[in-house]
């Protein structure tokens, strides 16, 4: 294998303006990739493009609200027309919510699904033929919440379960083409995702996030994603707590539910 297997490959990242998305752009750029960046924050996107361009990276920014199908199709088309195709699509853009199901408005569930599920669906649908043609890779930033319950985040968990069903099925469909799907479960990561978490009424949640264990850095997550992409892994579960949670949820699901209820019960109280 080449020492720079992603050199000159076209890597497209959604939610590229900050957090994990930004770190992924930097990591693949360091490996010689050409970077397509998508984010709804035009100012942040421009800053990332300037940063990478100053380092000699061949990159292109496309402002995009992933919850809008037209935005996704236009952004992907712009990137394909510019670079000639897509080798790796990283579905990273996401949003979360916190609060009890009984108090959460339906509009919050709709917004979370629009960004997390339909955003990934729209971008993948627009890019899939190019990815298959290049025997490329689709990476999905999922969560342990895609396998098991997550107290106080029913909308978020629902969106991640939906992603898991979609992308494991897609992986099965495209297996014979040489293209691949890698699902990533990062665990708790130190990003601005939680500062933008939706409250029950659709505003920004003000109570502190409840979590188990420490927080990982976006840079370490990006490094793990890059290494996982090299090996074309099927599932990449990060952090010791995440790995433990994954196996407990698989083997002892009721125990996992009880542990979750004890550890994150504050999510149902601090609203």
C-alpha positions as CSV (number, residue, x, y, z in Angstrom):
1,X,0.0,0.0,0.0
2,X,1.2,3.5,-0.7
3,X,2.5,5.5,2.2
4,X,0.0,8.2,1.3
5,X,-3.1,6.1,0.3
6,X,-5.4,9.2,0.3
7,X,-3.0,11.4,-1.7
8,X,-5.0,13.3,-4.4
9,X,-8.2,11.5,-3.3
10,X,-11.3,13.7,-3.0
11,X,-12.6,13.7,0.5
12,X,-15.9,15.5,1.2
13,X,-16.8,16.4,4.8
14,X,-20.2,17.8,6.0
15,X,-20.2,19.9,9.1
16,X,-16.6,20.9,8.2
17,X,-16.6,24.3,9.9
18,X,-15.8,23.1,13.4
19,X,-15.4,20.2,15.7
20,X,-14.9,16.7,14.3
21,X,-15.6,17.8,10.8
22,X,-12.8,20.4,10.9
23,X,-10.4,17.9,12.5
24,X,-11.2,15.3,9.8
25,X,-10.6,17.9,7.0
26,X,-7.2,18.7,8.5
27,X,-6.2,15.0,9.0
28,X,-7.1,13.9,5.5
29,X,-5.5,17.1,4.1
30,X,-2.3,16.2,5.9
31,X,-2.4,12.8,4.1
32,X,-2.5,14.6,0.7
33,X,-6.2,14.5,0.0
34,X,-8.2,17.1,-1.9
35,X,-10.9,18.4,0.4
36,X,-14.5,19.3,-0.3
37,X,-16.0,21.1,2.7
38,X,-19.7,21.6,3.4
39,X,-21.2,23.6,6.3
40,X,-24.1,26.0,6.8
41,X,-21.9,28.4,8.6
42,X,-20.4,30.3,5.7
43,X,-18.0,32.4,7.8
44,X,-16.6,29.3,9.5
45,X,-16.3,27.5,6.2
46,X,-14.4,30.4,4.6
47,X,-12.0,30.4,7.5
48,X,-11.3,26.7,7.1
49,X,-10.8,27.1,3.4
50,X,-8.3,29.9,3.9
51,X,-6.4,27.8,6.5
52,X,-6.1,24.8,4.3
53,X,-5.3,26.8,1.1
54,X,-2.5,28.6,2.9
55,X,-1.0,25.1,3.6
56,X,-1.2,24.3,-0.1
57,X,-4.2,22.0,0.2
58,X,-6.4,21.8,-2.9
59,X,-9.8,22.5,-1.3
60,X,-13.3,23.8,-2.2
61,X,-16.0,25.1,0.1
62,X,-19.7,24.7,-0.5
63,X,-22.2,26.4,1.8
64,X,-24.9,23.9,2.6
65,X,-27.8,23.4,5.1
66,X,-27.9,19.6,5.0
67,X,-31.5,19.5,6.1
68,X,-32.3,21.0,2.7
69,X,-32.2,18.4,-0.2
70,X,-31.6,21.1,-2.8
71,X,-28.6,22.5,-0.9
72,X,-27.1,19.0,-0.6
73,X,-27.5,18.2,-4.3
74,X,-26.1,21.5,-5.4
75,X,-23.1,21.3,-3.0
76,X,-22.2,17.7,-4.1
77,X,-22.7,18.6,-7.8
78,X,-20.4,21.6,-7.3
79,X,-17.7,19.4,-5.7
80,X,-17.9,16.7,-8.4
81,X,-17.8,19.2,-11.2
82,X,-14.7,20.8,-9.6
83,X,-12.7,17.7,-8.7
84,X,-14.2,15.2,-11.1
85,X,-15.6,12.9,-8.5
86,X,-15.7,11.8,-4.8
87,X,-13.6,9.1,-3.2
88,X,-14.7,9.5,0.4
89,X,-17.9,11.1,1.8
90,X,-17.9,11.8,5.5
91,X,-21.4,12.4,6.8
92,X,-20.5,14.3,9.9
93,X,-23.0,17.2,10.2
94,X,-25.3,16.7,13.1
95,X,-27.5,18.2,15.9
96,X,-28.7,16.9,19.3
97,X,-31.4,17.6,21.8
98,X,-31.9,17.1,25.5
99,X,-35.0,16.7,27.6
100,X,-37.8,14.3,28.5
101,X,-39.8,12.8,25.7
102,X,-43.1,13.9,27.3
103,X,-42.1,17.5,27.3
104,X,-40.4,17.7,23.9
105,X,-42.3,19.2,21.0
106,X,-42.7,17.3,17.8
107,X,-40.9,20.1,15.9
108,X,-37.7,19.2,17.8
109,X,-37.9,15.6,16.6
110,X,-38.5,16.8,13.1
111,X,-35.5,19.1,13.2
112,X,-33.1,16.4,14.5
113,X,-34.2,13.9,11.9
114,X,-33.9,16.5,9.2
115,X,-30.3,17.2,10.0
116,X,-29.0,13.9,11.2
117,X,-30.9,11.4,9.1
118,X,-32.1,13.2,6.0
119,X,-28.9,15.3,5.8
120,X,-26.8,12.1,5.5
121,X,-29.4,10.6,3.2
122,X,-29.4,13.6,0.8
123,X,-25.7,13.9,0.6
124,X,-25.1,10.1,0.1
125,X,-27.8,9.9,-2.5
126,X,-26.2,12.7,-4.4
127,X,-22.7,11.3,-4.2
128,X,-23.3,7.5,-4.3
129,X,-22.8,6.9,-8.1
130,X,-19.4,8.7,-8.0
131,X,-18.3,6.9,-4.9
132,X,-19.3,3.5,-6.4
133,X,-17.5,4.4,-9.7
134,X,-14.3,5.1,-7.7
135,X,-14.7,2.1,-5.4
136,X,-14.7,4.7,-2.6
137,X,-15.9,5.0,1.0
138,X,-18.8,6.5,2.8
139,X,-18.2,7.3,6.5
140,X,-21.1,8.0,8.8
141,X,-20.7,9.7,12.2
142,X,-23.2,7.7,14.2
143,X,-23.2,7.0,17.9
144,X,-23.7,4.3,20.5
145,X,-27.2,5.8,20.6
146,X,-27.6,4.1,17.2
147,X,-27.5,0.7,18.9
148,X,-29.0,1.3,22.4
149,X,-31.1,3.8,24.3
150,X,-29.9,7.2,25.4
151,X,-31.9,8.7,28.2
152,X,-33.2,12.3,27.7
153,X,-32.3,12.2,24.0
154,X,-35.0,10.2,22.3
155,X,-35.0,12.3,19.2
156,X,-31.2,12.1,18.8
157,X,-31.2,8.3,19.5
158,X,-34.0,7.8,16.9
159,X,-32.0,9.6,14.3
160,X,-29.0,7.5,15.0
161,X,-30.9,4.3,14.9
162,X,-32.3,5.4,11.5
163,X,-28.8,6.1,10.3
164,X,-27.6,2.6,11.4
165,X,-30.4,0.9,9.5
166,X,-29.9,2.9,6.4
167,X,-26.1,2.6,6.2
168,X,-25.7,-1.0,7.2
169,X,-28.3,-1.9,4.5
170,X,-26.5,0.3,2.0
171,X,-23.2,-1.4,2.8
172,X,-24.8,-4.7,2.0
173,X,-26.2,-3.4,-1.3
174,X,-22.9,-2.0,-2.6
175,X,-20.6,-4.7,-1.2
176,X,-20.0,-6.3,-4.6
177,X,-19.1,-2.9,-6.2
178,X,-15.9,-2.4,-4.3
179,X,-17.3,0.6,-2.4
180,X,-17.7,0.5,1.3
181,X,-19.5,2.0,4.3
182,X,-17.8,2.7,7.7
183,X,-19.9,3.6,10.7
184,X,-18.2,5.6,13.4
185,X,-19.4,5.8,17.1
186,X,-17.3,8.6,18.7
187,X,-18.7,8.7,22.2
188,X,-18.6,12.0,24.1
189,X,-16.4,14.5,22.3
190,X,-15.4,18.0,23.2
191,X,-17.2,20.1,20.5
192,X,-19.8,22.8,20.3
193,X,-22.5,20.2,19.5
194,X,-23.8,20.3,23.1
195,X,-23.8,24.1,23.2
196,X,-26.3,24.0,20.4
197,X,-28.4,21.2,21.8
198,X,-32.1,21.8,21.4
199,X,-34.3,22.0,24.4
200,X,-37.8,20.7,24.7
201,X,-39.3,23.8,23.1
202,X,-36.8,24.0,20.3
203,X,-34.6,26.7,21.9
204,X,-31.1,26.0,23.1
205,X,-30.8,23.8,26.1
206,X,-29.3,25.6,29.1
207,X,-28.9,22.7,31.6
208,X,-25.5,21.0,31.7
209,X,-25.0,17.9,29.6
210,X,-25.0,14.6,31.5
211,X,-22.4,12.1,30.4
212,X,-20.4,9.0,31.4
213,X,-16.6,9.2,31.5
214,X,-14.4,11.9,30.0
215,X,-14.5,13.7,26.7
216,X,-12.4,12.9,23.7
217,X,-10.8,15.5,21.5
218,X,-11.9,16.1,17.9
219,X,-8.2,15.6,16.8
220,X,-8.1,12.1,18.3
221,X,-11.4,11.2,16.8
222,X,-10.2,12.4,13.4
223,X,-7.0,10.4,13.7
224,X,-9.0,7.3,14.5
225,X,-11.4,7.9,11.6
226,X,-8.4,8.3,9.2
227,X,-6.8,5.1,10.4
228,X,-10.2,3.3,10.3
229,X,-10.6,4.5,6.7
230,X,-7.2,3.1,5.8
231,X,-8.4,-0.4,7.0
232,X,-11.9,0.1,5.6
233,X,-13.4,-0.9,8.9
234,X,-17.1,-1.7,9.2
235,X,-17.6,-0.3,12.7
236,X,-15.4,2.0,14.6
237,X,-16.3,2.4,18.3
238,X,-14.2,5.0,20.2
239,X,-13.3,5.6,23.8
240,X,-13.1,3.0,26.6
241,X,-16.6,3.9,27.9
242,X,-18.0,3.7,24.4
243,X,-16.6,0.3,23.8
244,X,-17.8,-1.0,27.1
245,X,-21.2,0.5,26.5
246,X,-21.4,-1.1,23.1
247,X,-20.7,-4.6,24.4
248,X,-23.0,-4.3,27.4
249,X,-25.8,-3.0,25.2
250,X,-25.3,-6.0,22.8
251,X,-25.0,-8.7,25.4
252,X,-27.0,-7.4,28.4
253,X,-29.5,-4.9,26.9
254,X,-31.7,-4.6,30.0
255,X,-28.7,-4.1,32.3
256,X,-27.5,-1.3,29.9
257,X,-30.9,0.4,30.1
258,X,-30.7,0.3,33.9
259,X,-27.2,1.7,33.9
260,X,-28.2,4.4,31.5
261,X,-31.2,5.4,33.7
262,X,-28.9,5.8,36.7
263,X,-26.1,7.6,35.0
264,X,-28.1,10.1,33.0
265,X,-31.2,10.6,35.1
266,X,-30.3,14.3,35.5
267,X,-31.4,14.8,31.8
268,X,-35.0,14.2,32.9
269,X,-34.7,16.6,35.9
270,X,-32.8,19.6,34.7
271,X,-35.0,21.2,32.1
